Amino acid sequence: MALEKEIESPDFVLIRKMCNEDVETVAELDKKCFPTPWTVSAYYTEVHNPSAYYIIAEQNGVVIGFAGMWCIMDEAHITTIGVEPELRGRKIGELVLVSLLDEALNRGVHRATLEVRRTNTVAQNLYAKYGFKTMAVRKGYYGNNNEDAFVMWTDDMCEPDFLRLLRQRKDELEAYH
Ligand SMILES: CC(C)(COP(=O)(O)OP(=O)(O)OC[C@H]1O[C@@H](n2cnc3c(N)ncnc32)[C@H](O)[C@@H]1OP(=O)(O)O)[C@@H](O)C(=O)NCCC(=O)NCCS
């Protein structure tokens, strides 16, 4: 199905699992997204971590977004998410987040958490769309500038309202791309 859509529309955004061959490209994109990027070897470790799940968004064979999480018991810890700077504001970040949350549900997850910089209102807005709320603050968490981290959680991922929202948005975003 994805392949058919890819052939029909060359700008189709494909979401797929990250593999060994992707990690150097993802690490390069990570540098454009974060002031303290992960190393290539950190990505290799994550790709082979059985508790982790990392995906990429790809357009015309080019990696334009990425995200990952650890699933531990019934919780997903979203570890990273980033989009090519020139392609932001085109629903790629949301597509990647929705794809991650969908896979989390498949893995038996009921709630998800992440950390986000206090000043990163763009990401906070994205997370708020999926019910994430700030439940704690880690003072000075980010070493590069001593910025606080908001610890956000979304609960009740198995509630019908959440499942309906996720299904609806996934369909809309897949149609959009
Ligand atoms: C956060 C990030 C992944 C969002 O990706 P994106 O593709 O630009 O976002 P989308 O186009 O999918 O937008 C989804 C939602 O994010 C929020 N958002 C996106 N751009 C925004 C902006 N310029 N201002 C305010 N909110 C914004 C909105 O809630 C938006 O939904 P809406 O369009 O219905 O209002 C991207 O900005 C990024 O890579 N940032 C750098 C890395 C980073 O900070 N990652 C998060 C770490 S916690």
Ligand as a Chemical Component Dictionary entry (heavy atoms), coordinates in Angstrom:
data_LIG
# 
_chem_comp.id                   LIG 
_chem_comp.type                 NON-POLYMER 
_chem_comp.pdbx_formal_charge   0 
_chem_comp.three_letter_code    LIG 
# 
loop_
_chem_comp_atom.comp_id 
_chem_comp_atom.atom_id 
_chem_comp_atom.alt_atom_id 
_chem_comp_atom.type_symbol 
_chem_comp_atom.charge 
_chem_comp_atom.model_Cartn_x 
_chem_comp_atom.model_Cartn_y 
_chem_comp_atom.model_Cartn_z 
_chem_comp_atom.pdbx_ordinal 
LIG C1  C1  C 0 9.141  19.926 17.332 1  
LIG C2  C2  C 0 9.204  19.538 15.853 2  
LIG C3  C3  C 0 9.560  18.034 15.767 3  
LIG C4  C4  C 0 7.832  19.778 15.208 4  
LIG O1  O1  O 0 7.862  19.289 13.893 5  
LIG P1  P1  P 0 7.050  20.012 12.693 6  
LIG O2  O2  O 0 7.052  19.069 11.552 7  
LIG O3  O3  O 0 7.595  21.365 12.435 8  
LIG O4  O4  O 0 5.604  20.170 13.342 9  
LIG P2  P2  P 0 4.202  19.970 12.613 10 
LIG O5  O5  O 0 4.171  20.737 11.339 11 
LIG O6  O6  O 0 3.901  18.523 12.538 12 
LIG O7  O7  O 0 3.197  20.687 13.627 13 
LIG C5  C5  C 0 2.484  19.934 14.592 14 
LIG C6  C6  C 0 2.088  20.838 15.729 15 
LIG O8  O8  O 0 3.253  21.385 16.375 16 
LIG C7  C7  C 0 2.961  22.719 16.826 17 
LIG N1  N1  N 0 3.750  23.668 16.038 18 
LIG C8  C8  C 0 4.433  23.432 14.890 19 
LIG N2  N2  N 0 5.066  24.554 14.473 20 
LIG C9  C9  C 0 4.735  25.517 15.356 21 
LIG C10 C10 C 0 5.083  26.899 15.462 22 
LIG N3  N3  N 0 5.883  27.510 14.564 23 
LIG N4  N4  N 0 4.593  27.603 16.518 24 
LIG C11 C11 C 0 3.801  27.013 17.443 25 
LIG N5  N5  N 0 3.445  25.697 17.404 26 
LIG C12 C12 C 0 3.903  24.964 16.364 27 
LIG C13 C13 C 0 1.494  22.924 16.550 28 
LIG O9  O9  O 0 0.763  22.432 17.670 29 
LIG C14 C14 C 0 1.270  22.019 15.348 30 
LIG O10 O10 O 0 -0.085 21.641 15.181 31 
LIG P3  P3  P 0 -1.106 22.645 14.393 32 
LIG O11 O11 O 0 -0.489 22.865 13.058 33 
LIG O12 O12 O 0 -2.374 21.876 14.353 34 
LIG O13 O13 O 0 -1.170 23.904 15.204 35 
LIG C15 C15 C 0 10.256 20.394 15.080 36 
LIG O14 O14 O 0 9.986  21.742 15.340 37 
LIG C16 C16 C 0 11.698 20.115 15.435 38 
LIG O15 O15 O 0 12.347 19.235 14.863 39 
LIG N6  N6  N 0 12.266 20.895 16.405 40 
LIG C17 C17 C 0 13.661 20.745 16.803 41 
LIG C18 C18 C 0 13.845 19.505 17.622 42 
LIG C19 C19 C 0 12.984 19.538 18.855 43 
LIG O16 O16 O 0 12.857 20.560 19.524 44 
LIG N7  N7  N 0 12.394 18.372 19.185 45 
LIG C20 C20 C 0 11.549 18.229 20.361 46 
LIG C21 C21 C 0 12.386 17.840 21.512 47 
LIG S1  S1  S 0 11.435 17.660 23.007 48 
# 
loop_
_chem_comp_bond.comp_id 
_chem_comp_bond.atom_id_1 
_chem_comp_bond.atom_id_2 
_chem_comp_bond.value_order 
_chem_comp_bond.pdbx_ordinal 
LIG C1  C2  SING 1  
LIG C2  C3  SING 2  
LIG C2  C4  SING 3  
LIG C2  C15 SING 4  
LIG C4  O1  SING 5  
LIG O1  P1  SING 6  
LIG P1  O2  DOUB 7  
LIG P1  O3  SING 8  
LIG P1  O4  SING 9  
LIG O4  P2  SING 10 
LIG P2  O5  DOUB 11 
LIG P2  O6  SING 12 
LIG P2  O7  SING 13 
LIG O7  C5  SING 14 
LIG C5  C6  SING 15 
LIG C6  O8  SING 16 
LIG C6  C14 SING 17 
LIG O8  C7  SING 18 
LIG C7  N1  SING 19 
LIG C7  C13 SING 20 
LIG N1  C8  SING 21 
LIG N1  C12 SING 22 
LIG C8  N2  DOUB 23 
LIG N2  C9  SING 24 
LIG C9  C10 SING 25 
LIG C9  C12 DOUB 26 
LIG C10 N3  SING 27 
LIG C10 N4  DOUB 28 
LIG N4  C11 SING 29 
LIG C11 N5  DOUB 30 
LIG N5  C12 SING 31 
LIG C13 O9  SING 32 
LIG C13 C14 SING 33 
LIG C14 O10 SING 34 
LIG O10 P3  SING 35 
LIG P3  O11 DOUB 36 
LIG P3  O12 SING 37 
LIG P3  O13 SING 38 
LIG C15 O14 SING 39 
LIG C15 C16 SING 40 
LIG C16 O15 DOUB 41 
LIG C16 N6  SING 42 
LIG N6  C17 SING 43 
LIG C17 C18 SING 44 
LIG C18 C19 SING 45 
LIG C19 O16 DOUB 46 
LIG C19 N7  SING 47 
LIG N7  C20 SING 48 
LIG C20 C21 SING 49 
LIG C21 S1  SING 50 
# 
